[in-house]
Amino acid sequence: MKSSFNSCSFLKALLLLFLFTCTVATVRAEVTPPETAALYAGKGLANPILLSVEEQAWLDQRHTVRVRVADSHPFHMSSPEPEGISVDYLKLIGKRFGIHFSFVKTGSTTWQEAVNDLTGERNLFDLLITIKKTKEREKHIAFTQDYLSSPWVIVNRTDSDFISKIEDLNGKQVAVESGYVVKDLLEKDFPQIRIVLCNTSSDALQSVASGGSDAYIANLTIASYLIQKYGLNNLKIAAPAPFGNHDQAMGVRKDWPELARIIDKGLIAMTEAEKSEINNRWLSIRYDYGVNVTKVLIWAAGLTTVFTLILAVVFIWNRRLRREINNRVIAEEALKKSTDLRLESSQMIEGIINSIPVRVFWKDKHLVYLGCNAVFARDAGFADPKDLIGKDDFQIGWSEQGELYRADDRVVIESGCARLFIEETHISPTGDTITLLTSKLPLRNSEGEIYGVLGTYIDITARKQAEDALRETEALFRQMFERHNAIMLLIEPQSGLILAANKAATTFYGYENSKLCTMNISEINVLPAEQIADERSNALNEDRHYFVFTHRLADGEERIVEVHSSPMLFGEKRVLFSIIHDITERKQAEVALKENVQRLELAQNAAKAGIWDLDVVSGQLEWSSQMFNLFGLDKQKTMASFEVWRSALHPEDLEIASQRIDTALKAHMQLNSDYRILLPDGQTRWINAVGKGEYDIQGRPVRM
C-alpha cells in the first residue's frame, strides 16, 4: 500500500481514531426505559437491564463465583491484588446485579490446568475471565460474547534477523503459552517451527529477551504493555501473525449458562463513560513502536550535509582522499540501515492496519482514495488495497451512496473538525442493508494544512439487532405483566402510592385501573399506616420478602392475602414489585382443622382414651397426648416409640402383649388386648388396646 502523505500526522490521526473506535467496539445497548409498567433487573448504575425468569432465579440463589486471575496484563493481574480491565468490568457487573465475584489468584495452577478444572470437577474456578472461544471448548464451557480483541503479532529481539512473515521463523524456536489456541495453529499450519511452551506471557517475553527463544507469537495489547512495564528494551514488534485477531470472551461453567447471559447483558448496558474510565485506567501508558520518522529524517539530513561537506573537502585536500572515502562508505552504510529500518517500520504498520477488524481508509482533498486496509478493500469489492488507490466513491461497490459519503468528507475537510461515531445505513456490494458506526477527521501536514481525510468504521448491525431484540423483550414482559393471572402491583416504597396495577389486580380489588393507580396501599391494607410503612421498609431493604396481610376490597369485603414483595427498578426509581395471592379459603380451612383437632383432644380427655399409630415397616410409633397421660409420661421429655411401649409393659404381660399384635396382623384380625403397665411411680395400671391393621396390595401388614 503506497501513497504520498505525511506519515507522522497520518499515524497520529489513525491511532487517535483507533483508540476511539476500540472504545465503542464492545457491543452496547441504550434502551430507553418506558414511562409506565416496565420492570427491570439490575441494581442500578446506568441502563437498567431486563432479565429472564431463569436469570433472576439464578441471581436469587446468591452464588459466590470464583474467578481465575493470572498475570495477563493489562486485562487481569494477580499482584499485589487482583486488578485489570477485565477485573474492573466484572466488579462493575457484580455491583449492578449483586453478584459476589471472588477473584482467585492462579498461584501455581497453569492455564491448561485451569481450563481442565472448569470443564471437569470445578474445584478451583467457576469462571475464566479471558478465554478464546472455539467449537471444541463450547461443548464444555458456557461462553459470553467476545469483549476483547487485539491482533496476533510476532515479537523478537532488536538484534535478530529481519522478519516480515511467519515463514521466516521456520526452523527457529518460538515461544507460546501452554494451552493457548495459537499453539495448535502453529502445530497444524507451520510444523517446521520449533515450539517452546511457557506458562505465562511474561515468561514468553523473558524467554525471547534472554535468548532462550527466537520469537514469540503474542497478543499485541498484552505484549506492548509488558514490554513497557518490564523495560524489555531489546524486544520489538516485528510483523503481524497470520491468525487474525485474538478475540477473547469470558468462560463460565457449563451448568451456569444464566451467568454467561447476565454478564453479556451487563457488558451491553455499560455506558461509554464507564468503559472509557476503565480502559484509560490501564491503557494510559505511552508506547513507541518502530522508528520515529521525524528523528530519522533529521538524522538522514544531517548525514547528507556531512557527506556534502566531505566531498568538498576531498577536492580541496587531496592528501586526505583515502580517509574521506572511508567516511563516505560509513555514511552510506548508516543511510542504508536507516532506510531499511524505515521500510521495516512501514511494513509493520501496514501489517497491523491490515490485521485489525476496524475498516480504515484515507483520501486526498479531491476525495480520491490514497489507501485503505485489507478489510475495507474487501467491503469495497477489491481483493487488494492497492487496487483502490486513485479511485473515488463512484467507482467502487457503493457508487449509489457515493455522494452521501463525499458530502460528509467535504464537511470534515472544510470545517477542519472531526465527526465521530456517526451511525449510517449502508448498502453493501452484496445488497445487504447494514448499520455502520463511522468516524472521520482531517489529515494535516507538518504546517497544519489539511491535505485529506482519514476515516474508520465498524459494522454495528449485530448491536442494533440486539437493541431491537431487547425492545421486543421489554414489550413482551410488559404484555406479560398486564395479562398475568396473578395479582401484581408496583408500589412507591416511601409513600406507599400504587404506581401500576395489572388487570388481575383491578378485578380482584374491584376498582378501575385509573382509580387504583391513584390510591395508597394503606387504603387497602387494614393494618395501621405506621406498621405498613415498616413492612415496606423491610421489603425495600430485602430483610423480608413474604408477608400475610388482610386487604379490604372495594365492596368492603376483607380477604386474607399472601404478598411476595421485592425491590425492582422502575425507570430511574426503586419500587416494590408485589405479587399477591388470595389465601382466604386456605386460612379458613386451617382454622377449621385446628378446631377439629382440639375437639378430638377434648373427646379423648373426657373418655380417658388415647390414640396410637404403629408403622409396622419402620417400627415408628405415634401417640396422642392422652396416651402419654395413660402411661404417666411427660410428652415434652419423652418421644413415643415401640421400645418405650415395651419398657412400660408388666414383665408378666410383655410376651403375650407383643404376640397378640403379631397374631392380629398376620390373621387380618382386629386387635383387642388387655395388659398391665408399670407407671413411673411403681403403680400397676390395666390397659385395653384396640387396633386394626392396614395392608399393601400383596397383603403384607404396613400399619396398625
C-alpha positions in Angstrom: 0.0 0.0 0.0 1.8 3.1 -1.2 0.7 6.7 -1.1 2.3 10.1 -0.7 1.2 11.7 2.5 2.7 12.9 5.8 3.2 9.6 7.7 3.6 11.2 11.2 0.3 13.1 11.0 -1.4 10.1 9.5 -0.2 7.8 12.3 -1.3 10.2 15.0 -4.7 10.5 13.4 -5.1 6.8 12.9 -4.0 5.9 16.4 -6.5 8.5 17.8 -9.4 7.1 15.7 -8.4 3.5 16.5 -8.5 4.2 20.3 -11.9 5.9 19.9 -13.2 3.1 17.8 -11.9 0.3 20.1 -13.7 2.1 23.0 -17.1 1.7 21.3 -16.3 -1.6 19.6 -17.8 -3.5 22.5 -21.5 -4.2 22.0 -23.6 -1.7 23.9 -27.3 -1.0 24.1 -29.1 2.2 25.1 -32.7 1.1 25.6 -34.9 3.9 26.9 -37.0 2.6 29.7 -40.8 3.0 29.2 -42.5 5.5 31.4 -45.1 3.1 32.8 -45.4 -0.6 33.7 -41.8 -1.5 32.8 -39.9 -3.9 35.1 -36.2 -4.1 35.1 -33.5 -6.0 36.9 -30.0 -4.8 37.9 -29.1 -2.7 40.9 -28.5 0.2 39.0 -25.6 2.2 37.8 -26.9 3.1 34.4 -29.1 1.5 31.7 -31.4 -0.9 33.7 -31.4 -4.4 32.3 -34.3 -6.8 31.8 -33.6 -10.4 33.0 -35.4 -13.6 32.2 -37.1 -15.7 34.9 -34.2 -18.2 34.8 -31.6 -15.5 35.1 -33.3 -13.8 38.0 -33.7 -17.2 39.7 -30.0 -17.8 39.3 -29.3 -14.5 41.0 -31.7 -15.3 43.8 -29.5 -18.3 44.7 -26.7 -15.9 45.8 -23.8 -17.9 44.3 -20.2 -17.0 45.0 -18.5 -17.0 41.6 -14.8 -18.0 41.8 -12.9 -16.1 39.1 -9.4 -17.1 38.0 -7.0 -14.1 37.9 -3.5 -14.6 36.5 -0.8 -12.2 35.1 -2.3 -11.4 31.7 -1.6 -7.6 31.6 -3.5 -5.3 31.3 -6.6 -7.5 31.3 -6.1 -9.1 34.6 -3.2 -9.2 37.2 -2.9 -11.1 40.4 -0.3 -9.0 42.2 -0.4 -7.3 44.6 -4.2 -7.6 44.4 -6.5 -8.8 41.5 -6.9 -5.9 39.1 -7.0 -5.0 35.4 -9.5 -4.2 32.6 -11.4 -7.5 32.8 -11.4 -7.4 36.7 -12.9 -3.9 36.7 -15.6 -5.0 34.1 -16.6 -7.9 36.4 -16.6 -5.7 39.5 -19.0 -3.2 37.8 -21.2 -6.1 36.6 -21.2 -7.6 40.1 -22.2 -4.3 41.7 -25.0 -3.9 39.2 -26.5 -7.3 39.8 -25.4 -8.0 43.3 -23.2 -10.9 42.2 -20.3 -11.9 44.6 -17.3 -12.4 42.4 -14.4 -14.0 44.4 -11.1 -13.3 42.5 -8.8 -16.3 43.0 -5.1 -15.8 42.3 -3.9 -18.6 40.0 -0.9 -19.5 42.1 1.0 -22.5 40.7 -2.0 -23.5 38.5 -1.2 -23.4 34.8 -3.6 -22.2 32.1 -4.3 -25.7 30.9 -4.9 -26.9 34.4 -7.4 -24.1 34.9 -9.3 -25.0 31.7 -9.3 -28.6 32.7 -10.7 -27.7 36.1 -13.5 -25.5 34.7 -14.6 -28.3 32.3 -14.2 -31.0 34.9 -14.7 -31.1 38.7 -14.6 -27.2 39.2 -12.7 -27.5 42.4 -10.9 -24.2 41.9 -12.8 -21.9 39.4 -16.3 -21.1 38.2 -15.2 -18.5 35.6 -12.2 -17.9 33.4 -12.0 -14.1 32.8 -10.3 -14.3 29.4 -10.5 -17.3 27.0 -10.6 -17.8 23.3 -13.9 -19.3 22.1 -13.6 -22.5 20.0 -16.1 -25.1 18.9 -14.4 -27.8 21.0 -14.5 -25.6 24.1 -18.1 -24.6 23.6 -19.0 -28.3 24.3 -17.9 -27.9 27.9 -18.0 -24.2 28.6 -20.7 -21.5 28.6 -19.2 -18.5 26.8 -20.1 -14.9 26.8 -19.8 -12.8 23.7 -16.3 -11.7 22.7 -15.5 -8.5 24.6 -11.7 -8.1 24.0 -9.9 -8.0 20.6 -6.3 -7.5 19.7 -4.2 -8.7 16.7 -1.7 -11.5 17.0 1.9 -10.3 16.2 5.4 -11.6 16.1 7.8 -10.3 18.8 11.6 -10.8 18.5 14.8 -9.1 19.6 16.1 -5.9 18.0 19.3 -7.6 17.1 17.5 -10.5 15.3 17.3 -11.1 11.6 14.6 -9.2 9.7 11.2 -10.9 9.8 8.4 -9.9 7.5 6.2 -13.0 7.7 5.8 -16.1 9.9 7.5 -18.4 7.3 10.8 -16.6 8.3 10.5 -18.4 11.6 10.8 -21.9 10.1 13.5 -23.9 12.0 13.5 -21.3 14.8 12.4 -21.6 18.4 9.1 -19.8 19.0 7.6 -19.2 22.5 3.8 -19.7 23.1 1.7 -20.1 26.2 0.8 -23.7 27.1 -2.9 -24.4 26.4 -3.4 -21.4 24.1 -5.2 -21.8 20.7 -2.2 -20.4 18.8 -0.1 -23.4 19.8 -2.5 -25.7 18.0 -2.5 -23.4 14.9 1.3 -23.4 14.7 1.5 -27.2 15.0 -1.1 -27.6 12.3 -0.1 -24.9 9.7 3.6 -24.4 10.4 5.1 -27.7 11.6 8.7 -26.6 10.8 8.6 -24.1 13.7 10.0 -25.4 16.9 7.6 -24.6 19.8 8.8 -23.6 23.2 6.0 -23.8 25.8 5.8 -21.1 28.6 3.3 -20.8 31.5 2.6 -17.0 31.1 3.0 -14.1 28.7 5.7 -12.7 30.9 7.7 -15.9 30.8 7.4 -16.0 27.0 8.7 -12.4 26.6 11.6 -13.1 29.1 12.5 -16.2 27.1 12.9 -14.1 23.9 14.7 -11.3 25.7 17.2 -13.6 27.3 17.8 -15.6 24.0 16.0 -18.8 25.2 13.6 -18.3 22.2 13.9 -16.6 18.8 10.4 -15.1 18.8 7.0 -15.1 20.5 3.5 -15.1 19.0 1.8 -12.5 21.2 -1.4 -10.6 21.7 -0.4 -7.1 20.7 -2.0 -5.3 23.7 -0.6 -7.7 26.3 2.9 -7.8 24.7 3.1 -4.0 24.4 2.0 -3.5 28.0 4.5 -6.0 29.4 7.4 -4.7 27.3 6.8 -1.2 28.6 6.2 -2.4 32.2 9.3 -4.6 32.5 11.6 -2.4 30.4 12.4 -5.1 27.8 14.1 -2.6 25.5 15.8 -5.3 23.4 12.4 -6.5 22.1 10.3 -5.2 19.2 7.1 -5.9 17.3 8.5 -7.5 14.1 5.4 -8.3 12.0 1.8 -9.4 12.1 1.0 -13.1 12.7 -1.4 -14.7 10.1 -4.0 -15.6 12.7 -6.2 -12.5 12.6 -7.3 -11.1 16.0 -7.1 -12.6 19.4 -10.7 -12.3 20.3 -11.5 -13.2 23.9 -14.7 -13.9 25.9 -15.4 -15.0 29.4 -15.8 -18.7 30.0 -18.4 -19.9 32.6 -19.0 -23.4 34.0 -21.4 -25.2 31.6 -24.2 -25.6 34.2 -24.4 -21.8 34.7 -25.5 -20.5 31.3 -27.6 -17.9 33.0 -24.5 -16.3 34.4 -22.9 -16.0 30.9 -26.1 -14.3 29.6 -26.2 -12.0 32.6 -22.6 -10.9 32.0 -23.4 -10.3 28.3 -26.3 -8.1 29.3 -24.1 -6.3 31.8 -21.5 -5.6 29.1 -24.2 -4.4 26.7 -25.6 -2.0 29.2 -22.2 -0.5 30.2 -22.1 3.2 29.2 -19.2 4.5 27.1 -18.1 6.6 30.0 -17.8 3.5 32.2 -15.8 1.7 29.6 -13.6 4.7 28.9 -12.8 5.2 32.6 -11.7 1.5 32.9 -9.8 1.4 29.6 -8.0 4.7 30.3 -7.0 3.5 33.7 -5.0 0.6 32.2 -4.1 1.8 28.7 -2.8 5.2 29.6 0.9 4.0 29.4 2.7 5.6 26.4 4.2 3.2 23.8 6.6 4.0 21.0 6.5 1.3 18.3 9.0 1.1 15.5 11.0 4.1 14.2 10.5 7.8 15.0 10.2 9.1 11.4 11.0 12.7 12.3 14.2 11.8 14.0 15.2 9.5 11.1 14.7 12.4 8.6 16.7 14.8 10.8 19.5 12.2 11.1 19.4 11.5 7.4 19.5 15.2 6.6 22.5 15.7 8.9 24.4 12.8 7.3 23.7 14.2 3.9 25.1 17.6 4.9 28.2 15.9 6.3 28.6 13.9 3.2 28.4 17.0 1.0 31.0 18.8 3.1 33.2 15.7 2.9 33.0 15.8 -0.9 34.0 19.5 -1.0 36.9 18.8 1.3 38.1 15.9 -0.9 38.5 18.4 -3.8 40.4 20.9 -1.6 42.5 18.5 0.4 43.5 15.7 -2.0 46.0 14.4 0.5 43.2 13.2 2.8 41.3 11.5 0.0 41.6 7.9 1.4 40.3 9.0 4.8 37.3 10.9 3.3 36.4 7.9 1.1 36.2 5.7 4.2 34.0 8.3 5.9 31.7 8.3 2.8 31.4 4.5 2.9 30.4 4.7 6.6 27.8 7.4 5.9 26.3 5.4 3.1 26.0 2.3 5.3 24.3 4.3 8.0 21.9 5.8 5.5 21.1 2.3 4.1 20.5 1.0 7.6 18.2 3.9 8.3 16.3 3.2 5.1 16.0 -0.5 6.0 14.6 0.4 9.4 12.1 2.8 7.9 11.0 0.1 5.5 10.7 -2.4 8.3 8.6 0.0 10.4 6.4 0.8 7.4 5.8 -2.9 6.8 5.0 -3.5 10.4 2.4 -0.6 10.5 0.9 -1.9 7.2 0.6 -5.4 8.8 -1.1 -4.1 11.9 -3.5 -1.9 10.0 -4.4 -4.9 7.8 -4.9 -7.2 10.8 -7.4 -5.1 12.8 -11.1 -5.6 12.3 -11.8 -1.8 12.1 -12.1 -0.5 8.5 -9.6 2.2 7.8 -9.3 4.5 4.7 -7.8 7.8 3.7 -8.4 10.3 0.8 -6.8 13.4 -0.6 -8.6 16.8 -0.7 -10.2 15.8 -4.0 -11.8 12.8 -2.2 -9.7 10.3 -4.2 -8.5 7.3 -2.2 -4.9 7.3 -1.2 -5.1 4.0 0.6 -7.0 1.6 2.9 -6.6 -1.5 4.9 -7.5 -5.1 3.7 -10.9 -5.4 5.3 -12.1 -2.0 3.8 -10.9 -3.2 0.4 -12.9 -6.3 0.7 -16.0 -4.3 1.7 -15.5 -2.1 -1.4 -15.3 -5.2 -3.6 -11.5 -5.4 -4.2 -9.0 -8.2 -3.4 -6.0 -5.9 -2.8 -5.9 -2.5 -1.1 -3.6 -1.2 -3.9 -6.5 -1.7 -6.4 -8.5 1.1 -4.6 -5.7 3.8 -4.9 -6.7 6.5 -7.3 -10.4 5.7 -7.4 -13.3 7.6 -5.8 -16.6 6.5 -4.3 -18.4 6.4 -7.6 -16.0 3.7 -8.9 -16.5 1.2 -6.1 -19.2 -1.1 -4.7 -21.4 1.6 -3.1 -21.5 4.1 -6.0 -25.2 4.9 -5.4 -24.3 6.2 -2.0 -21.1 7.8 -3.1 -22.3 11.4 -3.0 -23.6 11.0 0.6 -20.2 9.8 1.8 -18.4 12.5 -0.1 -20.6 15.2 1.4 -19.5 14.1 4.9 -15.9 14.1 3.8 -16.2 17.7 2.5 -17.7 18.8 5.8 -14.7 17.4 7.7 -12.2 18.9 5.3 -13.8 22.4 5.0 -14.6 22.7 8.8 -11.3 21.1 10.0 -13.4 19.3 12.7 -13.7 15.6 13.2 -17.1 13.8 13.0 -17.1 10.9 15.5 -19.4 7.9 16.0 -22.0 8.7 13.3 -24.5 5.9 12.7 -25.1 5.3 8.9 -27.2 2.9 7.0 -25.2 1.3 4.2 -26.0 -1.0 1.3 -23.2 -3.5 0.8 -22.0 -4.7 -2.6 -23.9 -7.9 -1.9 -27.2 -5.9 -1.5 -27.4 -6.3 2.3 -28.5 -3.4 4.4 -26.2 -2.9 7.4 -25.5 -0.2 10.0 -22.1 1.4 10.3 -20.5 3.5 13.1 -18.3 5.9 11.2 -15.7 8.4 12.4 -13.8 10.9 10.2 -11.1 13.5 10.9 -9.0 15.8 8.8 -5.4 14.9 7.8 -2.9 17.7 8.3 0.7 18.1 7.2 3.5 19.4 9.4 2.4 23.0 8.7 -1.1 22.3 9.9 -2.6 22.4 6.4 -5.4 19.9 5.6 -4.5 17.6 2.8 -7.1 14.9 3.1 -9.5 13.0 5.4 -8.9 9.8 7.4 -11.9 7.6 8.2 -12.8 4.4 10.1 -16.0 2.5 10.6 -17.2 -0.7 12.2 -20.2 -2.8 11.4 -22.7 -2.5 14.3 -25.6 -4.3 12.6 -25.5 -7.1 15.3 -25.5 -4.5 18.0 -28.6 -2.8 16.5 -30.3 -6.1 16.2 -29.5 -6.8 19.8 -31.1 -3.4 20.8 -34.2 -4.3 18.8 -34.4 -7.7 20.5 -34.2 -6.0 23.9 -37.0 -3.7 23.0 -39.1 -6.7 21.8 -38.3 -8.5 25.1 -39.3 -5.4 27.1 -42.6 -5.2 25.2 -43.2 -8.9 25.8 -42.5 -8.5 29.5 -44.9 -5.5 29.7 -47.6 -7.6 28.0 -46.9 -10.5 30.4 -47.3 -8.1 33.4 -50.7 -6.8 32.1 -52.1 -10.2 31.2 -50.8 -12.4 34.0 -53.5 -14.1 36.2 -51.5 -13.3 39.4 -52.3 -10.0 41.1 -49.4 -7.6 40.6 -48.8 -4.1 42.0 -45.9 -1.6 41.7 -45.7 0.4 44.9 -43.6 3.5 45.7 -41.8 2.4 48.9 -41.6 5.7 50.8 -45.1 7.0 50.3 -47.0 3.7 49.6 -48.6 5.1 46.4 -49.7 2.4 43.9 -47.9 3.2 40.7 -49.1 0.4 38.5 -51.6 -2.5 38.7 -52.4 -5.3 36.2 -55.8 -6.4 35.1 -55.9 -9.2 37.7 -55.4 -6.6 40.4 -58.3 -4.4 39.2 -60.6 -7.4 39.0 -59.7 -8.7 42.5 -59.9 -5.3 44.3 -62.9 -4.1 42.3 -61.5 -0.7 41.3 -61.0 0.8 37.9 -57.3 0.9 36.9 -57.3 4.7 36.8 -58.7 4.8 40.4 -56.4 2.0 41.8 -53.3 3.7 40.4 -54.0 6.9 42.4 -54.7 5.1 45.8 -52.3 4.4 48.7 -51.7 0.8 49.8 -52.9 1.9 53.3 -56.4 2.3 51.8 -56.4 -1.5 51.0 -54.2 -2.9 53.8 -56.2 -2.9 57.2 -53.0 -2.6 59.3 -52.1 0.8 60.8 -50.3 3.1 58.4 -47.1 3.1 60.6 -46.9 -0.7 60.6 -47.5 -0.8 56.8 -44.6 1.7 56.3 -42.3 -0.6 58.5 -43.2 -3.6 56.4 -42.5 -1.6 53.1 -39.1 -0.7 54.6 -38.4 -4.4 55.3 -39.2 -5.3 51.7 -37.1 -2.4 50.3 -34.1 -3.4 52.4 -34.6 -7.1 51.5 -34.9 -8.0 55.2 -38.2 -9.8 54.3 -39.9 -10.8 51.1 -43.0 -12.8 52.3 -46.0 -11.2 54.2 -49.5 -12.2 55.1 -52.0 -9.3 55.2 -55.7 -8.6 55.3 -56.8 -6.5 52.3 -60.1 -4.6 52.0 -61.9 -4.8 48.6 -63.9 -2.0 47.0 -67.2 -3.6 48.3 -65.9 -3.7 51.9 -65.1 -7.4 52.0 -61.9 -8.3 53.7 -59.7 -11.1 52.2 -56.5 -12.7 53.6 -53.6 -12.5 51.1 -50.0 -13.5 51.0 -47.7 -11.0 49.4 -44.3 -11.6 47.8 -42.6 -8.2 47.5 -39.1 -7.3 46.3 -37.4 -4.0 45.2 -37.1 -3.5 41.4 -36.1 -0.7 39.1 -39.0 1.3 37.5 -37.5 3.8 35.2 -34.9 5.6 37.3 -36.6 4.7 40.7 -36.5 1.7 43.0 -40.1 0.5 43.6 -41.6 -2.6 45.3 -42.9 -5.2 42.9 -45.6 -7.2 44.7 -47.2 -10.4 43.7 -50.4 -11.1 45.7 -52.4 -14.4 46.2 -55.8 -14.7 47.9 -55.5 -17.4 50.6 -58.7 -16.7 52.5 -60.2 -20.2 51.8 -56.9 -21.8 52.8 -56.7 -19.9 56.1 -60.4 -20.8 56.9 -59.6 -24.5 56.2 -56.6 -24.3 58.6 -58.8 -22.8 61.3 -61.4 -25.5 60.9 -58.8 -28.2 61.0 -57.3 -26.8 64.2 -60.8 -26.7 65.8 -61.4 -30.3 64.8 -58.1 -31.4 66.4 -59.0 -29.5 69.6 -62.4 -31.2 69.7 -60.7 -34.6 69.3 -58.4 -33.9 72.1 -61.3 -32.9 74.3 -63.1 -36.1 73.5 -60.1 -38.2 74.2 -59.5 -36.5 77.5 -63.2 -37.0 78.5 -63.1 -40.7 77.6 -59.6 -41.1 79.1 -58.8 -42.8 75.8 -55.6 -42.4 73.8 -54.8 -42.9 70.1 -51.8 -44.8 68.9 -50.4 -45.4 65.3 -47.8 -48.1 64.7 -45.8 -48.1 61.4 -45.1 -51.9 61.1 -42.3 -51.5 58.5 -40.2 -48.8 60.3 -41.3 -49.6 63.8 -42.2 -45.9 64.4 -44.9 -45.3 66.9 -47.0 -42.1 67.3 -49.1 -41.3 70.5 -51.8 -38.7 71.2 -51.4 -36.5 74.3 -53.8 -38.7 76.2 -51.6 -41.8 75.6 -48.7 -40.1 77.4 -51.1 -39.4 80.3 -52.2 -43.0 80.4 -48.6 -44.2 80.6 -47.7 -41.5 83.2 -45.1 -39.9 80.8 -44.2 -36.2 80.1 -44.8 -35.5 76.4 -42.2 -32.8 76.4 -39.5 -35.1 77.8 -40.3 -38.5 76.1 -40.6 -39.4 72.5 -43.1 -42.2 71.7 -41.5 -45.4 70.3 -42.1 -49.1 70.2 -39.3 -49.6 72.7 -40.9 -47.1 75.2 -44.2 -49.1 75.0 -42.4 -52.4 75.6 -40.4 -51.0 78.5 -43.6 -49.9 80.2 -45.3 -53.4 80.0 -45.6 -55.5 83.1 -42.9 -58.2 82.8 -45.5 -61.0 83.0 -47.5 -59.4 80.1 -44.5 -58.5 77.9 -44.5 -61.5 75.6 -48.3 -62.1 75.4 -49.0 -58.4 74.5 -46.4 -58.5 71.7 -47.7 -61.9 70.4 -51.3 -60.6 70.3 -50.3 -57.7 68.0 -48.3 -60.1 65.7 -51.2 -62.6 65.6 -53.8 -59.9 64.8 -51.7 -58.6 61.9 -50.9 -62.0 60.4 -54.6 -63.2 60.7 -56.0 -59.9 59.5 -58.0 -59.7 62.7 -58.9 -56.8 64.9 -56.7 -56.4 68.0 -58.5 -56.4 71.4 -55.9 -56.9 74.1 -55.8 -56.3 77.9 -52.4 -55.9 79.5 -50.8 -54.3 82.5 -48.2 -51.5 82.5 -46.0 -50.2 85.3 -46.2 -46.4 85.8 -43.1 -44.4 86.7 -44.2 -44.2 90.3 -44.4 -48.1 90.5 -48.2 -48.4 90.4 -49.8 -51.0 88.1 -52.4 -50.0 85.5 -54.6 -52.1 83.3 -54.8 -51.0 79.6 -57.3 -52.2 77.0 -55.7 -51.8 73.5 -57.9 -52.0 70.3 -56.4 -51.8 66.8 -56.9 -52.6 63.2 -54.3 -53.5 60.6 -53.6 -51.9 57.2 -52.1 -53.9 54.4 -50.3 -53.3 51.0 -51.6 -54.9 47.7 -49.6 -58.1 48.5 -51.5 -58.4 51.8 -48.4 -57.6 53.9 -49.1 -55.5 57.1 -47.8 -51.9 56.9 -49.7 -50.1 59.7 -51.9 -50.6 62.8 
